[in-house]
Amino acid sequence: MATTKAKPRRQANVWVENIKTIVYAGLIAIGVRTFLFEPFNIPSGSMIPTLLVGDYLFVSKYSYGYSRYSLPFSPPLFSGRIFGSLPHRGDVVVFKYPRDTSIDYIKRIVGLPGDHIQMKQGVLYVNGQPAPRQSEGDYLADNDGIKVMSRLYHEALPGGVTHDILKERDDGWVNNTQEYVVPPDHVFAMGDNRDNSADSRFMDGVGFVPLENLVGRAEVIFFSIDATYPWWEFWEWPFEIRWNRILKLVH
């Protein structure tokens, strides 16, 4: 008859084990997010055609070492970077917006410390040398809901990195800039959608990006959706998924 008293104890043990499992899973998730990979989504068209609105990607946190911005909520525990290293020209990176570090930006690094960066007639110059571009035809871009016909180019950065960019025009001040000299411990970042990107060309906005603000390098798109229809039209969901972009490497 005394065996009935063991049941509440067994139930308590099950609850304790479940709580421990949840805590361990949470700690593992925090560790992976802090030190290995963090998911991000693309909210704007500044990186078209490389990244589209609705792309979800993983960013490697270890690529450039760790700063306070590698940690959840960015606590001011230390300054600078631990195990830090410079990005390469051409890397697509996520960084904290220098004027408001609660905001994440994603752009391509085109200038490293000491580099001279300038735009002349729509062509990017790095240390006085033009980055050659080859026309690949027209491209209809969706810039925040507005369809814009642009020109697709294949651009080659110094060092051999090549990637695609979009251009609407080659005039205007953003295509004919001053010469920027990247200061120590900073990088110069630009969007691939060159005429629709708030980036380092805007000194009163993004400006030079401190190395400390780098979160990580964009690696792979793990999901992508073109949310044309309202969310409640669930029957349209399978047709909105961009299947051809899933597991696409970012370069």
BALOBA-1460 file (C-alpha; in Angstrom, 3 decimals):
// residues 251
<rec num="1" residu="m" x="0.000" y="0.000" z="0.000"/>
<rec num="2" residu="a" x="2.932" y="2.391" z="0.652"/>
<rec num="3" residu="t" x="3.980" y="2.435" z="-3.014"/>
<rec num="4" residu="t" x="1.441" y="5.164" z="-3.881"/>
<rec num="5" residu="k" x="3.557" y="7.770" z="-2.009"/>
<rec num="6" residu="a" x="6.365" y="7.635" z="-4.622"/>
<rec num="7" residu="k" x="4.284" y="9.094" z="-7.458"/>
<rec num="8" residu="p" x="4.498" y="12.822" z="-6.445"/>
<rec num="9" residu="r" x="8.272" y="12.442" z="-6.026"/>
<rec num="10" residu="r" x="8.617" y="10.978" z="-9.523"/>
<rec num="11" residu="q" x="6.537" y="13.843" z="-10.939"/>
<rec num="12" residu="a" x="8.746" y="16.394" z="-9.170"/>
<rec num="13" residu="n" x="11.850" y="14.736" z="-10.625"/>
<rec num="14" residu="v" x="10.356" y="14.919" z="-14.126"/>
<rec num="15" residu="w" x="9.681" y="18.640" z="-13.698"/>
<rec num="16" residu="v" x="13.245" y="19.237" z="-12.493"/>
<rec num="17" residu="e" x="14.679" y="17.338" z="-15.469"/>
<rec num="18" residu="n" x="12.474" y="19.276" z="-17.915"/>
<rec num="19" residu="i" x="13.571" y="22.606" z="-16.439"/>
<rec num="20" residu="k" x="17.227" y="21.556" z="-16.584"/>
<rec num="21" residu="t" x="16.807" y="20.539" z="-20.229"/>
<rec num="22" residu="i" x="15.265" y="23.917" z="-21.089"/>
<rec num="23" residu="v" x="18.051" y="25.787" z="-19.257"/>
<rec num="24" residu="y" x="20.782" y="23.748" z="-20.995"/>
<rec num="25" residu="a" x="19.152" y="24.292" z="-24.386"/>
<rec num="26" residu="g" x="18.953" y="28.032" z="-23.708"/>
<rec num="27" residu="l" x="22.619" y="28.201" z="-22.707"/>
<rec num="28" residu="i" x="23.665" y="26.277" z="-25.822"/>
<rec num="29" residu="a" x="21.583" y="28.599" z="-28.018"/>
<rec num="30" residu="i" x="23.134" y="31.683" z="-26.388"/>
<rec num="31" residu="g" x="26.605" y="30.210" z="-26.837"/>
<rec num="32" residu="v" x="26.051" y="29.452" z="-30.531"/>
<rec num="33" residu="r" x="24.528" y="32.889" z="-31.126"/>
<rec num="34" residu="t" x="27.362" y="34.658" z="-29.297"/>
<rec num="35" residu="f" x="30.402" y="32.769" z="-30.548"/>
<rec num="36" residu="l" x="29.451" y="30.973" z="-33.766"/>
<rec num="37" residu="f" x="26.454" y="32.015" z="-35.857"/>
<rec num="38" residu="e" x="23.616" y="34.508" z="-35.565"/>
<rec num="39" residu="p" x="20.583" y="34.748" z="-37.880"/>
<rec num="40" residu="f" x="19.662" y="38.031" z="-39.553"/>
<rec num="41" residu="n" x="17.005" y="39.058" z="-42.035"/>
<rec num="42" residu="i" x="17.208" y="41.630" z="-44.820"/>
<rec num="43" residu="p" x="14.668" y="44.463" z="-44.383"/>
<rec num="44" residu="s" x="15.704" y="46.794" z="-47.233"/>
<rec num="45" residu="g" x="16.959" y="46.705" z="-50.818"/>
<rec num="46" residu="s" x="20.341" y="48.372" z="-50.282"/>
<rec num="47" residu="m" x="22.225" y="45.141" z="-51.073"/>
<rec num="48" residu="i" x="20.287" y="44.133" z="-54.211"/>
<rec num="49" residu="p" x="21.169" y="42.034" z="-56.224"/>
<rec num="50" residu="t" x="23.358" y="40.169" z="-53.705"/>
<rec num="51" residu="l" x="20.687" y="40.163" z="-50.989"/>
<rec num="52" residu="l" x="16.947" y="40.630" z="-51.398"/>
<rec num="53" residu="v" x="14.289" y="41.808" z="-48.986"/>
<rec num="54" residu="g" x="13.017" y="38.669" z="-47.290"/>
<rec num="55" residu="d" x="16.369" y="36.859" z="-47.258"/>
<rec num="56" residu="y" x="17.308" y="35.218" z="-43.952"/>
<rec num="57" residu="l" x="20.982" y="34.494" z="-43.457"/>
<rec num="58" residu="f" x="23.551" y="33.272" z="-40.980"/>
<rec num="59" residu="v" x="26.411" y="35.548" z="-39.930"/>
<rec num="60" residu="s" x="29.625" y="34.028" z="-38.587"/>
<rec num="61" residu="k" x="30.492" y="35.744" z="-35.311"/>
<rec num="62" residu="y" x="34.076" y="34.432" z="-35.152"/>
<rec num="63" residu="s" x="35.252" y="35.879" z="-38.497"/>
<rec num="64" residu="y" x="36.688" y="39.118" z="-37.082"/>
<rec num="65" residu="g" x="36.958" y="38.228" z="-33.403"/>
<rec num="66" residu="y" x="34.605" y="39.383" z="-30.672"/>
<rec num="67" residu="s" x="33.581" y="42.784" z="-29.326"/>
<rec num="68" residu="r" x="30.915" y="43.884" z="-26.869"/>
<rec num="69" residu="y" x="28.507" y="43.808" z="-29.825"/>
<rec num="70" residu="s" x="29.016" y="40.065" z="-30.140"/>
<rec num="71" residu="l" x="27.192" y="39.619" z="-26.847"/>
<rec num="72" residu="p" x="23.408" y="39.730" z="-26.323"/>
<rec num="73" residu="f" x="22.306" y="43.291" z="-25.510"/>
<rec num="74" residu="s" x="25.895" y="44.561" z="-26.085"/>
<rec num="75" residu="p" x="26.899" y="45.060" z="-22.426"/>
<rec num="76" residu="p" x="29.887" y="47.452" z="-22.015"/>
<rec num="77" residu="l" x="32.111" y="44.797" z="-20.455"/>
<rec num="78" residu="f" x="35.170" y="45.633" z="-22.548"/>
<rec num="79" residu="s" x="36.250" y="47.739" z="-25.530"/>
<rec num="80" residu="g" x="37.956" y="46.801" z="-28.775"/>
<rec num="81" residu="r" x="38.046" y="43.246" z="-30.132"/>
<rec num="82" residu="i" x="39.285" y="39.957" z="-28.736"/>
<rec num="83" residu="f" x="41.031" y="37.710" z="-31.306"/>
<rec num="84" residu="g" x="40.369" y="40.538" z="-33.754"/>
<rec num="85" residu="s" x="41.250" y="40.468" z="-37.439"/>
<rec num="86" residu="l" x="40.590" y="42.759" z="-40.381"/>
<rec num="87" residu="p" x="37.861" y="41.916" z="-42.869"/>
<rec num="88" residu="h" x="38.816" y="41.417" z="-46.492"/>
<rec num="89" residu="r" x="37.779" y="43.828" z="-49.222"/>
<rec num="90" residu="g" x="34.577" y="42.458" z="-50.640"/>
<rec num="91" residu="d" x="33.283" y="40.845" z="-47.439"/>
<rec num="92" residu="v" x="29.580" y="41.353" z="-46.771"/>
<rec num="93" residu="v" x="29.305" y="42.230" z="-43.097"/>
<rec num="94" residu="v" x="26.728" y="43.037" z="-40.458"/>
<rec num="95" residu="f" x="27.681" y="45.940" z="-38.207"/>
<rec num="96" residu="k" x="26.148" y="48.216" z="-35.619"/>
<rec num="97" residu="y" x="25.124" y="51.608" z="-36.989"/>
<rec num="98" residu="p" x="27.689" y="54.006" z="-35.484"/>
<rec num="99" residu="r" x="25.095" y="56.644" z="-34.555"/>
<rec num="100" residu="d" x="22.687" y="54.169" z="-32.936"/>
<rec num="101" residu="t" x="24.173" y="50.802" z="-32.039"/>
<rec num="102" residu="s" x="20.730" y="49.287" z="-31.473"/>
<rec num="103" residu="i" x="20.382" y="49.185" z="-35.290"/>
<rec num="104" residu="d" x="22.040" y="46.562" z="-37.482"/>
<rec num="105" residu="y" x="23.294" y="47.381" z="-40.981"/>
<rec num="106" residu="i" x="24.589" y="45.051" z="-43.670"/>
<rec num="107" residu="k" x="26.941" y="46.299" z="-46.406"/>
<rec num="108" residu="r" x="30.021" y="45.292" z="-48.387"/>
<rec num="109" residu="i" x="33.478" y="46.334" z="-47.203"/>
<rec num="110" residu="v" x="35.261" y="48.230" z="-50.001"/>
<rec num="111" residu="g" x="37.844" y="50.151" z="-47.969"/>
<rec num="112" residu="l" x="40.272" y="49.107" z="-45.221"/>
<rec num="113" residu="p" x="42.266" y="51.314" z="-42.814"/>
<rec num="114" residu="g" x="44.477" y="53.710" z="-44.779"/>
<rec num="115" residu="d" x="42.648" y="53.205" z="-48.091"/>
<rec num="116" residu="h" x="41.669" y="56.137" z="-50.302"/>
<rec num="117" residu="i" x="38.092" y="55.702" z="-51.551"/>
<rec num="118" residu="q" x="36.298" y="57.818" z="-54.143"/>
<rec num="119" residu="m" x="33.434" y="57.624" z="-56.638"/>
<rec num="120" residu="k" x="33.974" y="59.178" z="-60.079"/>
<rec num="121" residu="q" x="31.163" y="59.088" z="-62.642"/>
<rec num="122" residu="g" x="29.655" y="56.108" z="-60.879"/>
<rec num="123" residu="v" x="32.903" y="54.118" z="-60.816"/>
<rec num="124" residu="l" x="34.483" y="53.110" z="-57.511"/>
<rec num="125" residu="y" x="38.159" y="54.056" z="-57.091"/>
<rec num="126" residu="v" x="40.321" y="52.358" z="-54.464"/>
<rec num="127" residu="n" x="43.726" y="53.931" z="-53.848"/>
<rec num="128" residu="g" x="43.515" y="55.788" z="-57.136"/>
<rec num="129" residu="q" x="42.671" y="52.707" z="-59.215"/>
<rec num="130" residu="p" x="39.205" y="52.113" z="-60.724"/>
<rec num="131" residu="a" x="37.337" y="48.948" z="-59.844"/>
<rec num="132" residu="p" x="36.529" y="47.601" z="-63.331"/>
<rec num="133" residu="r" x="32.889" y="46.907" z="-64.036"/>
<rec num="134" residu="q" x="31.264" y="44.992" z="-66.856"/>
<rec num="135" residu="s" x="27.656" y="45.567" z="-67.913"/>
<rec num="136" residu="e" x="25.397" y="42.527" z="-67.570"/>
<rec num="137" residu="g" x="22.168" y="44.111" z="-68.861"/>
<rec num="138" residu="d" x="19.053" y="45.608" z="-67.296"/>
<rec num="139" residu="y" x="17.684" y="44.653" z="-63.885"/>
<rec num="140" residu="l" x="14.244" y="45.499" z="-62.481"/>
<rec num="141" residu="a" x="14.821" y="46.157" z="-58.793"/>
<rec num="142" residu="d" x="12.212" y="46.468" z="-56.057"/>
<rec num="143" residu="n" x="13.368" y="49.407" z="-53.937"/>
<rec num="144" residu="d" x="11.069" y="49.371" z="-50.923"/>
<rec num="145" residu="g" x="8.015" y="48.584" z="-53.007"/>
<rec num="146" residu="i" x="8.946" y="50.803" z="-55.953"/>
<rec num="147" residu="k" x="9.981" y="49.068" z="-59.172"/>
<rec num="148" residu="v" x="13.090" y="50.727" z="-60.635"/>
<rec num="149" residu="m" x="14.881" y="49.755" z="-63.835"/>
<rec num="150" residu="s" x="18.600" y="49.653" z="-63.109"/>
<rec num="151" residu="r" x="21.739" y="48.471" z="-64.838"/>
<rec num="152" residu="l" x="23.458" y="45.316" z="-63.588"/>
<rec num="153" residu="y" x="27.264" y="45.363" z="-63.507"/>
<rec num="154" residu="h" x="29.913" y="42.845" z="-62.506"/>
<rec num="155" residu="e" x="32.516" y="44.731" z="-60.457"/>
<rec num="156" residu="a" x="36.061" y="43.623" z="-59.584"/>
<rec num="157" residu="l" x="37.626" y="44.976" z="-56.404"/>
<rec num="158" residu="p" x="41.394" y="45.132" z="-55.817"/>
<rec num="159" residu="g" x="42.535" y="41.735" z="-54.671"/>
<rec num="160" residu="g" x="40.425" y="39.811" z="-57.151"/>
<rec num="161" residu="v" x="37.032" y="39.813" z="-55.399"/>
<rec num="162" residu="t" x="34.185" y="40.133" z="-57.900"/>
<rec num="163" residu="h" x="30.505" y="40.720" z="-57.254"/>
<rec num="164" residu="d" x="27.392" y="42.251" z="-58.825"/>
<rec num="165" residu="i" x="26.169" y="45.803" z="-58.293"/>
<rec num="166" residu="l" x="23.222" y="47.866" z="-59.483"/>
<rec num="167" residu="k" x="23.405" y="51.377" z="-60.921"/>
<rec num="168" residu="e" x="20.583" y="53.722" z="-61.919"/>
<rec num="169" residu="r" x="22.814" y="56.593" z="-62.977"/>
<rec num="170" residu="d" x="26.398" y="57.820" z="-62.903"/>
<rec num="171" residu="d" x="25.736" y="61.462" z="-62.048"/>
<rec num="172" residu="g" x="24.961" y="63.207" z="-58.772"/>
<rec num="173" residu="w" x="27.205" y="63.691" z="-55.766"/>
<rec num="174" residu="v" x="26.971" y="60.090" z="-54.510"/>
<rec num="175" residu="n" x="28.563" y="59.037" z="-57.807"/>
<rec num="176" residu="n" x="31.107" y="61.885" z="-57.767"/>
<rec num="177" residu="t" x="32.371" y="62.133" z="-54.218"/>
<rec num="178" residu="q" x="35.257" y="63.600" z="-52.342"/>
<rec num="179" residu="e" x="38.223" y="61.340" z="-51.651"/>
<rec num="180" residu="y" x="37.738" y="59.544" z="-48.348"/>
<rec num="181" residu="v" x="40.779" y="58.391" z="-46.361"/>
<rec num="182" residu="v" x="39.788" y="55.536" z="-44.078"/>
<rec num="183" residu="p" x="41.132" y="56.187" z="-40.560"/>
<rec num="184" residu="p" x="42.869" y="53.544" z="-38.409"/>
<rec num="185" residu="d" x="40.581" y="50.907" z="-36.856"/>
<rec num="186" residu="h" x="37.762" y="51.745" z="-39.297"/>
<rec num="187" residu="v" x="36.430" y="50.399" z="-42.591"/>
<rec num="188" residu="f" x="34.473" y="51.877" z="-45.496"/>
<rec num="189" residu="a" x="31.216" y="50.074" z="-46.359"/>
<rec num="190" residu="m" x="28.920" y="50.439" z="-49.381"/>
<rec num="191" residu="g" x="25.708" y="48.796" z="-50.533"/>
<rec num="192" residu="d" x="25.649" y="46.855" z="-53.804"/>
<rec num="193" residu="n" x="22.536" y="48.802" z="-54.826"/>
<rec num="194" residu="r" x="24.784" y="51.809" z="-55.212"/>
<rec num="195" residu="d" x="22.190" y="54.518" z="-55.842"/>
<rec num="196" residu="n" x="19.840" y="53.284" z="-53.110"/>
<rec num="197" residu="s" x="22.122" y="52.736" z="-50.161"/>
<rec num="198" residu="a" x="22.825" y="54.802" z="-47.052"/>
<rec num="199" residu="d" x="26.446" y="53.867" z="-46.445"/>
<rec num="200" residu="s" x="29.911" y="55.241" z="-45.656"/>
<rec num="201" residu="r" x="29.625" y="57.886" z="-48.360"/>
<rec num="202" residu="f" x="27.260" y="59.708" z="-46.004"/>
<rec num="203" residu="m" x="29.562" y="61.175" z="-43.366"/>
<rec num="204" residu="d" x="26.602" y="62.562" z="-41.414"/>
<rec num="205" residu="g" x="25.050" y="59.088" z="-41.360"/>
<rec num="206" residu="v" x="26.929" y="55.805" z="-41.492"/>
<rec num="207" residu="g" x="30.362" y="57.313" z="-42.184"/>
<rec num="208" residu="f" x="33.442" y="55.277" z="-41.379"/>
<rec num="209" residu="v" x="32.558" y="52.094" z="-39.501"/>
<rec num="210" residu="p" x="34.640" y="51.314" z="-36.384"/>
<rec num="211" residu="l" x="36.064" y="47.787" z="-36.372"/>
<rec num="212" residu="e" x="34.568" y="47.379" z="-32.920"/>
<rec num="213" residu="n" x="31.079" y="47.683" z="-34.462"/>
<rec num="214" residu="l" x="31.494" y="44.643" z="-36.726"/>
<rec num="215" residu="v" x="29.140" y="41.833" z="-35.731"/>
<rec num="216" residu="g" x="30.205" y="39.240" z="-38.292"/>
<rec num="217" residu="r" x="30.425" y="38.128" z="-41.905"/>
<rec num="218" residu="a" x="27.385" y="37.080" z="-43.913"/>
<rec num="219" residu="e" x="27.855" y="33.448" z="-44.921"/>
<rec num="220" residu="v" x="24.759" y="31.700" z="-46.276"/>
<rec num="221" residu="i" x="21.076" y="32.349" z="-46.957"/>
<rec num="222" residu="f" x="19.084" y="29.700" z="-45.072"/>
<rec num="223" residu="f" x="15.601" y="30.948" z="-46.053"/>
<rec num="224" residu="s" x="14.081" y="33.496" z="-48.429"/>
<rec num="225" residu="i" x="10.521" y="34.630" z="-48.971"/>
<rec num="226" residu="d" x="8.890" y="37.185" z="-51.253"/>
<rec num="227" residu="a" x="6.029" y="38.343" z="-49.035"/>
<rec num="228" residu="t" x="3.782" y="39.635" z="-51.814"/>
<rec num="229" residu="y" x="0.540" y="38.465" z="-50.220"/>
<rec num="230" residu="p" x="-0.852" y="39.240" z="-46.726"/>
<rec num="231" residu="w" x="0.390" y="36.897" z="-44.008"/>
<rec num="232" residu="w" x="-3.067" y="35.418" z="-43.451"/>
<rec num="233" residu="e" x="-3.257" y="34.050" z="-47.012"/>
<rec num="234" residu="f" x="-1.415" y="30.942" z="-45.838"/>
<rec num="235" residu="w" x="-2.285" y="29.025" z="-48.999"/>
<rec num="236" residu="e" x="0.099" y="31.339" z="-50.889"/>
<rec num="237" residu="w" x="3.071" y="30.695" z="-48.589"/>
<rec num="238" residu="p" x="4.631" y="27.821" z="-50.597"/>
<rec num="239" residu="f" x="4.570" y="29.959" z="-53.741"/>
<rec num="240" residu="e" x="6.271" y="32.913" z="-52.006"/>
<rec num="241" residu="i" x="9.322" y="30.948" z="-50.885"/>
<rec num="242" residu="r" x="12.347" y="31.590" z="-53.108"/>
<rec num="243" residu="w" x="13.505" y="27.989" z="-53.234"/>
<rec num="244" residu="n" x="16.451" y="28.810" z="-55.508"/>
<rec num="245" residu="r" x="18.011" y="31.098" z="-52.864"/>
<rec num="246" residu="i" x="17.940" y="28.645" z="-49.968"/>
<rec num="247" residu="l" x="21.493" y="27.601" z="-48.940"/>
<rec num="248" residu="k" x="22.973" y="30.120" z="-51.360"/>
<rec num="249" residu="l" x="26.391" y="31.367" z="-50.262"/>
<rec num="250" residu="v" x="26.827" y="35.118" z="-49.816"/>
<rec num="251" residu="h" x="29.719" y="36.588" z="-51.791"/>
